[in-house]
Amino acid sequence: MRKRASYALLLAAAAYVLAEIISASAWNNPSYSYANDFISDLGVPGGPTDFMGHMIDSPLAWVMNAGFIVNGGLVALAAVLLQRDSDATARWQRRLMIGYGVGLTTAAFFHEAPSWMLPLHALGAALAMGGGNVATFLAGRMGTRLGMPVPLARAYMVVGAFGLLFFLVVQVLVMTSGGVLPHNIGTLERLAAYPLLLAELVGGLSLYVSERPARSTAPQPQ
């Protein structure tokens, strides 16, 4: 189960990163800004669209949305494979990771534009970035039970708290922006989203490496 979970986490991170790179490379306005544009801008289909004072034009929006769905589904799968404890912390962590998958899938089907989709998109983003960072923090709290080294468990707690802080910062800035996005909003959003990718990558690698010695030292049949 742990080996399968490691593959799921590594593939989840890779799918997201590749989807973002590919969809950003096709941007038509005139180029995508990682500093000033939302990640979700890449998932809005249908040609040039105004969103909060800037133009969105993502010809390969379907690639980004596919990346959302694949990433969220694989992370939720990894959580189910890894979590067998039944205490309250474990149950909440599992629910939040499943919510992460639901949130990214919601964000993939309901985009930030047109305006009627925005509330559902915002809900999906909250489940993914808000809930995902809380789940990362809880994974660190349960680190020893999950087989994490103590430094890695503490790092997960720091990363989760860091990502959650910037998610809240972005929400406050957007709600008080008066309809015009703050400068460098893309950077701030990425400080909430990318910690999740880091946690997936490091978690996948840690699980993969931890399983290799167990296999190599297993008794061999005579």
C-alpha positions in Angstrom: 0.0 0.0 0.0 2.8 2.4 0.9 4.6 1.8 -2.4 1.4 2.4 -4.3 0.8 5.6 -2.3 4.3 6.8 -3.2 3.6 6.3 -6.9 0.3 8.2 -6.6 1.9 11.2 -4.8 4.8 11.4 -7.3 2.5 11.2 -10.3 0.1 13.7 -8.7 2.9 16.3 -8.4 4.3 15.6 -11.9 0.8 15.9 -13.5 0.1 19.2 -11.9 3.5 20.8 -12.8 3.4 19.5 -16.4 -0.2 20.8 -16.9 0.7 24.2 -15.6 3.9 24.5 -17.8 2.1 23.3 -20.9 -1.0 25.5 -20.5 1.1 28.6 -19.6 3.2 28.1 -22.7 0.1 28.5 -24.9 -1.2 31.7 -23.2 -2.1 34.5 -25.6 -2.2 37.6 -23.6 0.7 38.1 -24.6 2.4 35.8 -22.1 1.4 34.2 -18.9 2.7 35.9 -15.7 3.5 33.5 -12.8 3.7 36.6 -10.6 0.6 38.4 -11.6 -1.9 35.8 -12.8 -3.9 33.2 -10.8 -3.2 29.6 -11.4 -6.9 29.1 -12.2 -6.6 31.7 -15.0 -5.0 28.8 -17.0 -8.2 26.8 -16.7 -10.7 29.3 -18.1 -11.7 28.1 -21.6 -13.4 30.1 -24.4 -11.0 32.7 -25.6 -10.2 36.2 -24.3 -12.1 36.9 -21.0 -11.9 39.8 -18.6 -11.5 38.8 -14.9 -11.1 41.4 -12.2 -9.4 43.9 -14.5 -7.1 41.6 -16.5 -7.5 39.5 -19.6 -7.5 35.7 -19.6 -6.8 33.8 -22.8 -5.8 30.1 -22.3 -6.1 28.0 -25.4 -5.0 24.9 -23.5 -7.3 25.4 -20.6 -8.4 21.7 -20.8 -4.8 20.7 -20.0 -4.7 22.7 -16.7 -8.2 21.3 -15.8 -7.0 17.8 -16.5 -4.0 18.4 -14.3 -6.3 19.6 -11.5 -8.4 16.4 -11.7 -5.5 14.0 -12.0 -3.6 15.6 -9.1 -6.6 15.8 -6.8 -7.7 12.2 -7.5 -4.2 10.7 -7.0 -3.7 12.6 -3.7 -7.0 11.4 -2.4 -6.1 7.9 -3.4 -2.8 8.1 -1.6 -4.6 9.3 1.6 -6.9 6.3 1.5 -4.0 3.9 0.9 -2.0 5.3 3.8 -4.5 6.1 6.5 -5.6 3.1 8.5 -5.9 4.8 12.0 -9.3 5.5 13.4 -8.7 8.3 15.9 -10.1 11.8 15.3 -7.0 13.3 13.8 -6.6 10.5 11.3 -10.3 10.7 10.3 -10.1 14.5 9.8 -6.9 14.2 7.8 -8.4 11.6 5.5 -11.5 13.7 5.0 -9.5 16.8 4.2 -7.4 15.0 1.6 -10.5 13.6 0.0 -11.9 17.1 0.1 -8.7 18.3 -1.6 -9.5 16.0 -4.5 -13.1 17.1 -4.6 -12.0 20.7 -4.5 -9.6 20.5 -7.4 -12.2 18.6 -9.4 -14.8 21.3 -8.7 -12.3 24.0 -9.7 -11.7 22.1 -12.9 -15.4 22.0 -13.9 -16.4 25.4 -12.5 -14.1 28.1 -13.6 -13.5 31.6 -12.2 -15.3 33.0 -15.3 -18.2 33.4 -16.2 -19.3 35.1 -13.0 -22.0 32.5 -12.1 -19.3 29.8 -11.8 -17.1 31.9 -9.5 -18.7 30.9 -6.1 -18.3 27.2 -6.9 -14.8 27.7 -8.2 -13.9 29.6 -4.9 -15.4 26.7 -2.9 -13.2 24.2 -4.8 -10.1 26.4 -4.3 -10.9 26.6 -0.5 -11.2 22.9 -0.2 -8.0 22.3 -2.2 -5.6 25.0 -0.8 -7.2 25.7 2.5 -8.1 22.1 3.4 -5.0 20.7 1.7 -2.7 22.8 3.8 -4.5 21.8 7.0 -4.2 18.2 6.0 -0.5 18.6 5.4 -0.2 20.1 8.9 -2.1 17.1 10.3 0.1 14.7 8.4 3.0 16.2 10.2 1.2 15.8 13.6 0.7 12.1 12.8 4.2 11.8 11.4 5.5 9.0 13.6 2.4 6.9 13.0 2.9 7.4 9.2 6.5 6.3 9.5 8.0 9.8 8.9 11.3 10.8 10.5 10.8 13.4 13.1 12.4 16.2 11.1 10.2 15.5 8.1 7.1 15.4 10.3 8.0 18.8 11.7 8.7 20.1 8.2 5.2 19.0 7.1 3.7 21.0 10.0 5.7 24.1 9.0 4.8 23.7 5.3 1.1 23.3 6.0 1.0 26.3 8.3 2.9 28.4 5.8 0.6 27.5 2.9 -2.5 28.0 5.0 -1.3 31.5 6.0 -0.8 32.6 2.4 -4.1 31.1 1.4 -5.8 33.3 4.0 -3.7 36.3 2.9 -4.9 35.9 -0.7 -8.5 35.6 0.4 -8.3 38.9 2.4 -6.6 40.7 -0.5 -9.1 39.6 -3.1 -12.1 40.5 -0.9 -10.7 43.9 -0.2 -9.4 44.6 -3.7 -12.5 46.4 -5.0 -12.6 44.2 -8.1 -9.0 44.9 -9.2 -6.4 42.3 -8.5 -3.4 43.3 -6.3 0.0 43.3 -7.9 1.9 40.0 -7.5 -1.3 38.1 -6.6 0.0 35.1 -8.6 3.1 34.9 -6.4 1.1 35.1 -3.2 -1.3 32.3 -4.5 1.6 30.1 -5.4 2.9 30.5 -1.8 -0.3 28.8 -0.8 -0.5 26.2 -3.6 3.1 25.1 -4.2 3.7 23.9 -0.6 1.1 21.2 -1.4 3.1 20.1 -4.4 6.3 20.1 -2.3 4.6 17.9 0.3 3.4 15.5 -2.4 6.8 15.2 -4.0 8.7 14.8 -0.7 6.1 12.5 0.7 6.2 10.3 -2.4 10.0 10.1 -2.4 10.1 9.4 1.3 7.6 6.6 1.0 9.5 5.1 -2.0 12.9 5.2 -0.3 11.5 3.8 3.0 10.1 0.8 1.2 13.3 -0.1 -0.7 15.4 -1.4 2.3 12.4 -3.4 3.6 12.3 -5.3 0.3 16.0 -5.8 0.0 16.3 -7.2 3.6 13.3 -9.5 3.4 14.1 -13.2 3.8 14.7 -14.9 0.5 13.0 -18.3 -0.3 15.4 -21.3 -0.1 
